[in-house]
Amino acid sequence: MNAPAYVGEAGEVARDRDVVLGIWRGNLGQDARMQAKYDWFYARCPFGAPLLRLLRHGEDGSAVGAAAPGPRRLLRDGRPIQAGVLVDLAVLPEHRSLGPALMLQGELARAGGERFDLLYGFPNPKAAAVFKRVGYDRLGDIVRRARVLRHAGYIARRMPRPLAALAGFVVDRVRALADAVRAPRESLVASWADRADARFDALWSASPKGDGLVGVRDAAFARWRFDDSPLARTRYLLLAGTDGALRAWFACQVEDGVVHVRDFWSDDAATGIGHARIAALLRAARRAGHVAVSAEYAGPDARLSGWTAAGFIERGRRPVFGRWSDGSAAAAVAIHLTSADEDE
């Protein structure tokens, strides 16, 4: 009897580091970056080790693929659940066909269903068919929206740069004035911080969580997900009331002058963060000299009014898939997910 072409097996984070890095090499990113990611995301996750799965070639037993769900603390309708975010599926080029990838996904679904209440992932559109074949439902889409603050660079694509600089200055001033007129009034004190604030816990504890699915947004999560990450520098915009209590925060990463909001929470996030808080974010970014603000969010349209009122426009979207261990339909659950609910 011939041995199966591929065999899945459980991996161990500490034991299989070099094996996994070998599979990643040349497949997922720069070697130094991926080594740093492994040591942070896999070896130092405070919520438990990822459920590492390996795929071995049946003929010689060599490891040819790897993937994992990383543990995340989520709430479903206010009740804590254990979730796993699917990350880092990689198969060596000589074995990169639909069969091995499907087998590895099937291994993750089977093993993950025994440990987690929910498995979810953010595949690129080309991989969506594989997720459906393994039994995942579409939770929704994570949508990237952006708001331009400084227009000269964009106008320069259509007119000489000196004229673009003048036109951009005028447009910037007009838009800033319009923002100030339209934004609702709220007494907020804005400040920047390089690390998660201890007040995150009080805000999370006191704020409504709403129905559906939302990740725990306390200080422990932010410190691990952002402060301890070696992959990018994060700064937080903190919005406090005049009493000093935190009303909202935004985890921001800057690239090429653009502020990317990777995560946020507020005392009104469960129903949709308000226009006044988004306006405060835009003012802070404008004062810091940034050219635009971008944010990714997956959630009901009803929770987007603050972003749309502040002038954010859709720039792209990706599917979000999920699979419940109890077999319930993932698409029936409302979601609140951001870039922070991914792995990096």
Secondary structure, 3 states (H helix, E strand, C coil): CCCCCEEEEECCCCCCHHHHHHHHCCCCCCHHHHHHHHHHHHCCCCCCCCCCEEEEECCCCCEEEEEEEEEEEEEECCEEEEEEEEEEEEECHHHCCHHHHHHHHHHHHHHHHHHCCEEEECCCHHHHHHHHHHCCEEEEEEEEEEEECCCHHHHCCCCCHHHHHHHHHHHHHHHHHHHHHHCCCCCCEEEEECCCCCHHHHHHHHCCCCCCEEECCCHHHHHHHHHCCCCCCCEEEEEECCCCCEEEEEEEEEECCEEEEEEEEECCCCCCCCHHHHHHHHHHHHHCCCCEEEEEEECCHHHCHHHHHCCCEEEEEEEEEEEECCCCCHHHCCEEEEHHHCCC
